[in-house]
Amino acid sequence: MLPLTGYADRWSVAPGETLAFKVSSLLEEPYDARLVRVICGDPNPAGPGIREEDLSQIFRQRVSSRPQEVTLGSYGSAKCPDLTSEAAGFSLICTIWPSTPNAGRDQALFGTFDPTLQTGVSLAVNGSGCLTAMLGSNNGSTLTLAMKRPLRRHNWYRVWLSFDRAAGQIVLGQIPLAPNYNCESAVSISKGVSFTPNIGKGQLVRFAAFAGKKASGHYNGKLERPQIFGEPLGEAEIADIGLTTSKFSVAADWDFSRDIGDPWRFSDQGPQGLDGDLKNLPARAMTGSNWTGEFHSWREAPTQYGAIHFHDDDIYDCEWETDFSVTLPTDLRSGVYAMRLSCAGVEEMIPFFVRPPHGERTARLCLLIPTFTYMVYANHARGNTDDRYRQIVRERSARPWTPDEHPEYGLSTYNDHGDGSGICFASRRRPTFTMRSGFVTFSEDFSVSGLRHFPADTHILNWLEQIGQDFDVVTDEDLHAEGLGLIAGYDVVMTATHPEYHSHNTWDAIHGYVSQGGNLMYLGGNGFYWKVATHPEVEGCVEIRRAEGGIRAWAAEPGEYHHSFDGDYGGLWRRNGRPPQKIVGVGFSAQGKFEGSYYRRAPGADDPRTRWIFQGVEDDLIGNFGLFGGGAAGFELDRVDYELGSPEDIVVLASSEKYAEHFILVPEEQLTHITTWPHEPVGRLLRADMSYFEVPKGGKVFSVGSITYCGSLCHNGYDNNIARITENVLRGFLGDGD
């Protein structure tokens, strides 16, 4: 684990409110915690460098070091049903879809077996990938029975164990359910038992992990309809039960197809009502063994979505204890802040955002912080922490830790789980490596700053500081919770470099703001692209389903394109009838390596409606410089497309050109190997359009369509055409231009 790290209980806080910090320190000495205001987070000496305002006079404290653990892995828990001592025996039955049967370790399916006490009964998958029964009694007797035939990855099986008290026998079996030509036959084995396994009232039933004080033996895969019966059942009876209501003596029947939208609880349809709890957000709304492909929404056919996908690396909340708190002054200006931690030469910072007081605005400009995007990318392991990366970290005194080397805090939704399935939940209730000043994403080119997200966005803060412009900050979470009213009174709303992920609420609020006369500056690229869902009972977390289309880090399984949080179809906003062009005039068109090109001035720059934007700029080439990829138009590019919703009177001010071969058209624009969606040549679509348009009620939108744009603001001491154009737009939108 990291020697010193932590997180705050919230990312957004108002003046006068209290923020709690949860810290883990492996160091022996106390650490120093002090408040700073973040101005720039780029460690590149060719730029402004790391700039912070020390606010030790507001808060500084010496705090005792202590380690705090992270426990990965999702599971469920419920009380065990009461099985009378006179019962003829018992049976445990469930349906499974294992995703790592050959993990080389025991994986619990469900039951009461406690590996520490060696008591209870559980179904499991052993290290060889074989179905296993584990039994123990209070007198120390134990028995393990394993099948000889390994389970196949991503095949459905109904599995069971039954104990016949009179015969003193345990039977273990599996019935393959896969409807394909290689379907195996059912198989079972039996063995004599000289003791009575203890299972019943007072015990804990665990799902996807072993019982015990601390969950262990986490299972990777889907689990469906675990049941406990108060009698020994045979193979024919078990096959007949299926997923229907049983005529046998069911003691517990946990039906995961009920309450699918509940992330924390599942219900027992048995007579004792032993409802259970879920931990660490396993994936719900997963297709079950009976999914026919006829329905693609769990709301339409919940009985076909009765599986929960558990993972041994799921994480929602580290649940660390609070080490110290700070109550912010009531007059603290809105902005980006951090708690700086230091001890024995080790440095850490925990950023947070101070919004204006509730119901107030303290500036005319609102900077919208894309915290949904920060969350989704949090702890993205890119596999590029190599010697070259470490060299640039050393040379620039950049942040030394990466998710590649420290996956123990949970990875991002741009990574896969250990079983190969995509991570669909993103939480901020844990340390987030990537949301730190000095965090370098790319190290291919030593001459530029390979920054993304939080540290990249601080270039906007530094520019606003440079031009003396006051601003408020509002986060995606704030906007999602409060809607249009939160931003309605601002003269200008400005986005950061990559506002990619949005909920219904944030999309509607921004669209409503412009529609009612607000002025929007979209200073990034690949914005308003993916749809996310939130849940009122899961604070600080979003869900993403990577459905059809789009540049995707992973692809959701068929039938699993709808969120469990809200039941809505996930994926691209474009696939939901809301392309980015409908909100900012441009939308994602092409992507390449972290390289930037330039814009070439278009005739629209001299249009009478927009000539003011280029006041003082006579250059033909715009932004052929910059710390992000070497140019203002790079990495991910957005273009105008009238068919996708760009306004008919939108003015293209400049368009980029000249990209290397590694730049590609996004998948949703490619119909065949020779045909594109807009029926234009691919080369014509590899561009970013700087654009401007107005709406009937007076709202105005300026879009740059490039992620690397803001890395050009500081060039030549802020005396350059990108900085001039951007300031012209800001002053014009504020109504205080020349």
N, C-alpha and C positions, 0 to 999 in steps of 0.2 A: 504494500500500500504506500501511498504518498506520505512523505514525512510530515507534511502540514497541508491540510486542505479543509474545505468546509462549504457551507451553503447557508443562505438566509431563508427564513420561513416564507418570504414573499419576494417577488422581483419588483413589485410596484408598491410604493408607500407614499402617503401624503404627509406634509409637514405637521408636526405635533403627534404623529402616530409612532408606535414602538415597533422596532424590527428586531427579531430574535436571530442569533447566529449560532449555528451548530458546527462545531469544529472538531476535527480529529488531528491530534498531534502525537507523533511517535517520539518526539524529542524530550529530553530530560528536563530542560529548563522551561520556565514560563515563556509564553510568546507575547509580543507586543502587538496590540490592535489599535489602529488609528484610522480616523475618517479622512477620506480624500475626495475631491471632485475630479472626475475624469474629463480631460480635455482632448488628449490624443493617445491612442494605444498602439501606435506603429513604432516598433523598435528600430526601423531602418534609419541609419544616420543620414541618408540622403533626403529624408523628409523632416517633418517637425520633431520626430522622436517621441518618446514617452513623455507626456506632459500631464501633470496633476497639480491641483491646488491642495496644499496641506491644510487640513481642518482639525488638527490636533487640539486646538482650543475648544472645539465642540465636543470631541470625544477622543480620548486616549486611555487605554487601560492595559494593565498587565494581567494576563490570564494563565492559570495553571494548565500545563499540557496534560492531555490524557488521550489514549487511543479510543476510537469508536469503530465498531465493525460494520461491514456491509454484508447483508445476507441475501444472496441471489436465489432465485427459484420460486415458482408459483406452486400453490397447492390448495387443497380444500380441507376443511375439518368439520366434523359433526359428532354428536353423541351417538354412541353405539346403542342399538335397540336392546331391550330386555329380552333375552332368550331363556326360557324357563329350564331349570335343571332336569325336568322330566321330558324335555323334548327329545325326539328321536335322533336329532343331530342338527346340522345347519348346512347352508350352501351360500357361497359368495359368487355372484355372476356379474360380469360387465362386458361391454364391447369396446374394443381398442383398435387404434390405428397407430402403431409404434413408428416413430421417426428416427430413432437411433437404437435399434435393438442390439447392435453390436458395439455398444459404448464401452464395453470392458468393465462394467461395474453393475451392481444390483440397482434396479429401478423399481420402486414400489408402484403398484397400480392402485389398489385400495385395500383397506383392512385396518386391523388394530395392532399389528406386530410392532413391538418396540425393540430395536436391535440392541439397545443398551441393557434392558432388563431381560431380553430374550423371552418375552411373553407375548401372547396374542396370536392372531391369525391374519395373514395378508397374502394376496396375490401379487406377484412381482415378475419382472424380467431379469434373468441373471446376466452375468458378464459375458456369457456366450450367446446371448440373444434368445434364450429359451424360457418359455413360461415356467414359473416356479411357484410353489406353495411353501410358505414359511409358517411354522406352528411352534408354539411354546406354551408351557403351563407354569403355574405358580410354584410348583415343586422343582423347577429347574430342568424338566424334560423338554427337549426340542426335537424337531424333525424338519428336514428340507427335502422336498420332492420336486424334481425338475423333468420337464419333457426332454426328449432327445432331438426333436425336430425344431430348428431355430425358426423364430417368427420372421416373416418377410417385411422389409421396410415398406411403409405406406400401403399395407394390405389390411383389410378389416377382418377382425376375428371376434367371435364371441368366446370368452374364456370363463372358466369356472373352477371352483374347488368345492367338494362336498364331503362332509364328515358324517359317517354312519356310526352312531354310538353303539348300537347293539352288535354290529359286525366288527367294531374296532378298526374301521378302514377309512382311508382318505382317498378320494378320486380327484384327479386333476385332468382337465381336458380343454381342447380348443377346436372351434369350428370355424374354418375359413369362410368368409362371406363375399370375397372378391368375385364379381361377375366377369371373369375372363377365362380364356382357354387353359391357362396354367393353374387353375384353381386346385388347391390341395384338397385332400380328403380330411374329414374330421378324425381326430385321434385323442385317446385318453390313456392314462396309466393309473394304477392304484397301488397302495401300500398299506400294510397293517400299522396301526397306531396303538401303542401300549398305554397311552395316557389320554386324558380328555383335555383338548386345547381350551384355554380360557378365552372366552369371547362373550361379551354381554354388557349389561348395564354398568355404568361407571367408567367404562373404557372410552377412549377417543378413537373415532374412525378417521383415518387420513386418506386423502385422495391425491394421487400423484406424488406421494412422499410417505415415508414410514412414520408411524406414530412415535411418540416420545416427547420429551421436553423440548427438544430442538428438532425441527423437521430435517430429514436426511433422505438420501436415496431418491432424489427428484427424478421424475419420469418425464421423458420427452415424447410427446405425441398427443393424439386425441383420446379422450376418455368419454364413454357414453353409457348412460343408464346403469350405474352401479346399484346392485340389489343384494339384500341379505334375506334369506328365507330360514324359517325355523324348522326345517326338515331337510334330510338329504335327498337331492334330486338326481335323477339319472340323465344320461345324454339326450335321450329322446324327449324328455320333459323340458330340458333346458333349451333344446332347439325349437320346441313348440312355443316357449314363452316369448321369444323374440323381444320386441319392444312394446308389446301390448300388455294390458292389465292381466295379471296372473290369477288363475283360480287356485293357486297353491298358497301356503301359509306365509305370505310376504310379511317380513318384520320391518323392512326399510326399503324404500324405492325412491332413489334420488333421481328425479327426472330433470335433466339439464335443458330440456326444450321449453321448460316453463321459466318465466321471469328472465328471458335472455337479456333484456336491457338492464338488468341489475348487475353491476360489476362486482358486488361484494357478497351476494347471498344466493343460495339455491335451495329449492324446496324438496321436502320428502313427502311423497304421496302415500307412504305407508301409514298404518294405524296409529303410530306413536308420534307422528309429526315432528321428526327430528331434522329440522331444517339446518343447513350448514352455512359456513362462511368461506369466502375465498381470500387468498392472500397474494399480493404482488401482481394482480391484473393478468391472469391467464386470458387467452383470447376466446371470447364467446361469439355467438352467431356463426359458428363453424358448421359446415355440412356434416351430417351424420352418415351412418352406414346405410340408411334408407333414402338418401337423397337421390331423386330421379332425374334431376336436370331440368324438370318442367318449370320449377320456380327458382328465381334467383334472389328473392328477398325473403329473409327469415320472417318478416311480418306476414307474408302471404301463406307460408306453410311452416310454422314454427316446429311442428313435429319432425320435420326433415332437417332441423338444425339443432339436434339434441346433443351435440358434442362440444366439449371444451378442450382447447389445445393448450396443454401445459408445457412449460419450458424450464430447464434447470438454470437459465440465466435471466428469467424475467425479473424486473425490478420496478417498483413504483416509488416507494418512500424508504429512505435509509432509516428513518425513525430515530435519528440521533437526538440526544438530549441537548438542550440549550446551554451553551457555555457563557454567553453574555448577551445583553440586549442594549439597544440604544434608542432613546426617545428623541426624535428629531426636533430641532427648534421650530417653532410655529412660523418663523419668518425665513426659513431656509428656501432659497430659490429653487425652482424646478430645474432638473438637469439629471445628468448621469453621475453617480457616485460609486464609491467602493469602500469596503473595509480592507485596509492593508494589514496583513499579518506578517510578522518577521520574528525569526528566532534562530540563533546560531548560524547565521549566514543563509538561512532558507527564507525565501519570500513567497507569499501567496496574496492574492487579492480576490475579494468576493464582491462583484458588482451588483448594483441595484439602481432603481430608477425612482426619482422623486417627482411625482406628478404635482400639479398645482392643488391647492386646497379644494376639497369637494365643493362643487357648485360654483367655482371661481375660475377665472382666467387671468393670468398675470403677464401675458404677452399677447401680441397679435399673431404670432407664428406658432403653430403646433408641429412639433417633430414627432411623427408616429414611429415608435420603436417596434420592430417586427418580432416581438417575443414568441409568437407562435412558430416563426421560422427558426429562431434561436433554439427553441425547445426541440423541434423536429430534427435539427442537425446536432443536438447536444451529444458530445462524445463520439463524433463520427471518426471511426478508425479507418484510415485510408490505406494503410499498409505502406506508407512512404517514410517511416521513421528509420532512415538509413544513415550512412556516414555523411552523405551530402547534407541531409537535413540537420544532423547534429553539428556540422561545421557552421552552418548559418546561424544556428542557435547560439553557439559559442561566440561567434564574431559579433553578433548583435545583442548579446545578453538577453535573448528572447526566452520565452517560457520553455523550460526544459522537458516538461512532461507531456506525453501524448496518449490518447486512448489506445493506440497500437500496443503500447507497453503496459497499459493499466486498464484492462477490460473489466476489472473487478468492481467498477462503479456502474456497470451497465453501459451498453453501447447505444448508438443512435438508430433512428428508423431508416438510415441509409446503410445499415448493416443487417446481416442475417443473424438469427439465433444460431446456437451451436448445432441445431438439427437441420439447418439449411432453410428454414422458413423465415420470412421477412418479419422484422420487428415492427409492430403496428402501433405501439403506444410510446409516447414521449413524455417524460416527466422532468420537472425542474426540482423535485424534492430530493436532490442528491448533488454532489459536486459535479459541475459541468466544465470540463477542461477547456472546451472551445470558446466559451464566453469569458475570455480573459484578455486584458491588455497584453500585448507581446506574444500572443499565440499565432504561430506561423502555420498556414495551411499548406502552401506550396513552396518548394525550395529548388525548382528546376532552374530558375534564372536568378543569379545572385545580384543582378543589377536592379531588381525591382522588389517591391514588398508583396509577398505571397499571402495576402490577407483576405479573409472573408468574414462576413457576418459582423459580430460585435466589434472586433478591432478595426475592421474596414470602415464601419459606420462612424467610428470616432473621427474620421477625417472630416465629416460634416460638422461635428461639434467644433473642431478646431477652426474650420473655415468661418463658421458663425461667430466664433470668438474673435477671429481676425477682423471681420467687418463690423464688429460691435453690435450684432443683432441679438436682441433678447428673444428667448423662445421658451415655450413650455414643452415638456415631454409627456406623451401619453402612450401607453403600451397597448398591444393587441388585446391583452386580457382586460384592460380597462374598457376599451372600446366594445369588446364583445359583451361585457356585463352591462354597460350603460347606454350603448347605442349612439344614434345620431346626436342626441342632445349634448353629449360630451364634447363634440367638436364643432357644433353648429355655429357658435359665435366667433370662431377664429377667422381672420381675414385670409390666412393661408394655412393649408395643411401640407406638410412635406414628408415624403417617404424616405426611407434609407435605401441602401444599395441593392437589397434583395428581399423585398416583401413577398415571398413566394406563396406562403400558406395563409389561407383565410377561412374563417367560418362564415356561415350565413349572415350572422349578425355584423361582423366587420365589413363584409362585402356590401351589405345593404346600407350600412352607415356611411361608408365612403361614397358610394354611388348617390345616396340621398343628399350628402353634403354638397356635391357638385351640382346635382339637379336643382337644388334650392338656391344656387348662386355662389357657392364656395369656390375658392381657387386652390387647385391641387398641383403640386410639383412632384412628379414621379421621377426620382433621381436614381433609378436602378434598372435592372433587367430581370427577365424571367419572373415577373411579379404576377400575383393574382392567378397562379397556375394550378396549384393543388387545393383540394377541399379538405378541411379537417373538422372533426366533431369534438365537442366537449360534453362533460356530464356534470350535473349539479352536485353529485356526491363524490366526485373525483377532482379535488382541487389541484390546480397546477399541472394539468395533464391534457394532452390532445390525442386523438386517434386518427390514423391515416390508413386508408385502404387503397392500395395501388392497383386500381382497376385497369380496364383496357385503355391502351394508348399512353402516350407520353414517354419521356425519357425517365425510365424507372430503375431504381436500385434493385428492386425485386418485383415479382408479379404475384398478385394475390391468386389463390387457388380459384378455379371456376366455382361460381355460386357464392363466393365470399367477398363480394364487392360492396356490400352494404355495411355501414358502421354498426357495431353493437351498441354504441353510446346513444345514438338517436334513430337508428333504423334507416337513415338516408343512404342513397347511392353515393359512394365515395368517388375517388379518382379525380380527374381533371375538372376544373370549373368549365372548361370548354365542352366536356361530355355532359355537363349539367345545364347546357344552354346559356352559359355565361362566359364566353371567351374574354380574355383580358382586354381585347379591343373595345368591348362594350363599356369598360370603366375608365381606361386610360388611353384609348385610341390605338395602342400598339400591343402586340402579343408575341410570345416566344416563338422564334423561328429557327434559330441555329445555335449550335454550341461547339466549342473547340477546347483546346488546352487553355491554360491561364495566360493568354496572350491578347494584347490589345492592338487595334489598328486605329484609324482616324476617320472622321467624318469629312465628306466633301460638301461644301456649301451648295445648297439647292436653290432653285429660283424662288422658293417660298421664303427664303431669308430676306428677300427684297420686296415681298408683298406689303402693300400699305398697311395691312392689319398687323403685321409682325415685324416691321422694320425696326421698331424700338428694341426688340430683343437683341439685335445685332449692332446696336449703337456702340461705336468705338471699336468694332470688329470688322475689318476689311479682308481678313484672311480667307483664302479659298479652302485651305485644309484646317480643320478644327480638331484640336486634341491629339495631335500627332506626337504626344509626350505623355508621361504619367508614371506613377509608382506602381499601378496595378497593371501588370502585363505590358507596360511600355506605351499604352495608348488608351484613349478615352472610350473607344468603342471595341469592347472585347469580351471574351469568354462566353457569355450568354447574351444573345442578341434578340431584340424585339422589333417587329416591323408593322407597318400599317397594312391592313387588309379590310377592304370595304365589305366583303362577303361575310366576314366574321364580326362586323359591328363597328369598324372605324367610321366616324361621322363623315358624311359626304363632303363637308366643307373643311375637313382637317387640313392643315397646312404642314407639309413636310419641309422642315427648315434645312435639314442636312441629312445625308445618308452615308453610311460607312461602306468601305470597300477593301479589296485586297486582303484576302484571308488565305492562310496556309491550307494544305490539303486535309489536315486533320479536322477542320471545321465541317460539321455535317448538318444536314437538315433534320429537324426533330421528327420522330416517327409519325406523328399524327398528320404531318404535311406530305408524307410519301405514300402514294396509292399503289404504284407498281414500281418495278425497277427503272422505268422510263417516264412515269407519270406522277406529277405532284398534285396535291389537292387544289391549289389555285391555277393549275395548268400553265405554270410558268417554269422556265429552266431553273434547275437547282441553284446554279450560280447566282441568279438574280435574287434568290430568296435568302442568301447568306449575307444579311445586312442588318444594321440597326438604323432605325429612323428616329431622328430628333424631330418632334412634332408639337403642334399647338392647335387647340380648337376651343370654341366657345359653345355654351349651351344657352337655350332661350332665356332663362332667368338670370343670365349674366355670369354664370360660373365659367371658369377658364381652367384648362388643363395643359400643362407643359410636361412632356415626356421625353426622356433621353434614350430609353430602350437598351441600356447597356449596364452590366454589373460593374465594369471597370471605370465608369465615368468619374466618380468622386475621387479616385486616386490621382486625377489630373488637377484638382483644384489648387494644390499647394505649389505647383510647378513655378519656378522662377519667382519665388517669394510672393505667390498669389497674383503676379502680374502676367496673366495669360488669357487666351480667348475663352477657355472653358470657365474660368472663374468670373470673367467679365459677363459672359452670356448668362450664367446662373444668377449673378447678382442683379443683372438687368431685369430678369424675370421676377425675382423676389421683390425688388423695389417696385416694379410695375404692378405686381399683384397686391402689394401692400398699399399702393396708391401714393407712394412718396418718391417716385422716380423723377428723372429730369423733366 
